Amino acid sequence: MALSYQTAATATTAAASRSGLARLVAGYAWEGKTRTDKTAYDIVIDGCQLRWNSVATDWIATPNSLDKVGSIHTVQGYDLNYPGVIIGPDLLRFAAAEGRRFVARGSYLDKKGKGNNLRLGKTYSDDDLLRFVSNIYAVLLTRGIQGTYVYACDPALRAHLLEFIPSSG
């Protein structure tokens, strides 16, 4: 568990140099600004500016993939030696008193993932969305063959995860 984003990013880059196939991945908690503005940054964490991957197929094998962040769609089906998983503000908070995580519906930005399906008569509660988003992170967190670096944007969730994941500084 990384205590800062920079620690997770540095560890992931070092792992890529050491053993190859190490990439940063994240949930859909940031808008894809670079789709319309190639000079923009999609993700800003602790002053670090990042972009979503811009390659639709086989992003992991592209030359500049270490400089980009992948999503559930671009990493699904791949095993990495060391993924660096960024748990974003879509799993915004951990309520210690209640001992549970909460999803921040407004911070989960995959429109098709959170939208109700009125044609089928389905509406999704916050608990449904929490299960869905948690499953996305379960996929991201299980891509690592040799290890996984984790950074949670929410300080309370980060503190909670430190109970289960050793700190890497």
N, C-alpha and C positions, 0 to 999 in steps of 0.2 A: 504494500500500500504506500503510495507516494504522498508525502505531506504537502507537496507543491506540484503544480502542473509541470514546471521546468524540470523537476527531478524525474518525473515519469517520461517526459519527452527525451531527456538526455539518456536515460537508461534504455529506452527503446532504440534510439539511434546507435548507441554503443553495442546493443545486442545485434543489430543489423550488421554492423561491421564485423562482429565476432562470429556470428553464426548464420547470417543471412535471414531472409524472411521474417523481418520484424517491422510492423507497421502500426501507426496510430489509427484507432477506430473509435467511433462514438455513436450515441443514439441521436435521434432526430430532434435535437434541442436547439438547433441554430438554423437560421434562414439561409438558403442558398443564394446569397447576394451576387456571387460571381457568374451566375447564369446570364445576368443582364449587364454586369459591370465587371469586366476582367481585371480591373485594378483594385477592386474591393477585396476585403477579407470576410470570410463567412463566420469564422469563430475567433473570438477574442477571449483569452483566459489569462488572468494575472499579467496583462500587458503583452502577452504573446499573441501574434496574429497568424491565423491559419486559414487554409482554404480546403473546402471539400474536394475530394477527387473529381476530376472532370472527364474521366474515361469511363465509358459505359461497359466495356468488356475487358476482362483480365487486367483490371487496374493494378493489382498487386505486382504484376510482372513489368509494368512500365518503368522507364528509367527515373522519372521524378516522383515515384510513388512515396518515397520517404518524406517528401516535403508536403504531402497532402494527408487528409484524414478520410478514412473509409467509413462506410455505413454498413448496416446489417445487409443491405442488398449487394454490396461489393465484396463482402468477406464471406458470405454464406457459401458453404461448400469448400472453403479453403481451410487448411490448417497452417498456422504460422508458428515459427519457433518461439517468438515472443511478441504477442500483441501488447500495445499500450492502450488500455481501455479508458476512455474519458466518460465518466458517468455525469451527464449534463444536468441542467436545471429542470429537465422533464421529471426526474426523480428528485424533486426539489428539496424535500425535507424529510427528516427522520424525527418523529416525535418520541423522545425517550420515555416520557411519562406513560405513553400508550404502547410503547414498544413496537411501533410499526412505521412503515414508510408511507408516504403520500405522493401521489402523482400530481404534477402541476399541469392540468389540462391545457392551459394557455401556452405552456412552454414546450409541449410536444407538437412538433410542426409538420409531421407527416399527415397531410389532410385526409388521405384515404385510410390511414390507420386509425384515426379517431372519429371519423364521421359516422353518424348514424345512417343506417340503410333503411330509409323510409319505404322504398319499394318492397322490401321484404318484411317491413314492419318491425325492424330491430332498432332499438336504442341502446346505447352503451353507457353504463354508469361510470363514475370515477373508479370504482372497484374493478370493473371490467377493463378499463384503460390501464389501471395499475398492473393487472395480470399481464396484459399485452406488452406493456413497456418493460416489465420485469423479465418477460420471456425474451425480448430483444436483447437485453443486457446479459441474460443467461447464455445466449448464443455467442455474443461477443466475448464474454469471459471464459468460454470453453474452447476458444480457437487455439490456445497456446499449447504446444507440445512440450517445450522445455520450461516454460514459465509464463507468467502474465504480470504486467505492470498495470496498476490501477490508480486512477485519480478521480475522486468525487468532488464536484464543484461545491456541493453543499457541505459546510463545515460540520454540521450535526451528523449527516450521513457518513462523512469521512471518519469522524470519531467513532461512530458505531461500527463501521467496517474494520477499524483497527483492532477491534476485539477478535476478529476472525482472520485477518490478513496481516502478516508481519509488516512492519514499517521498513521502507527502504530509504528513509531520510527525507 
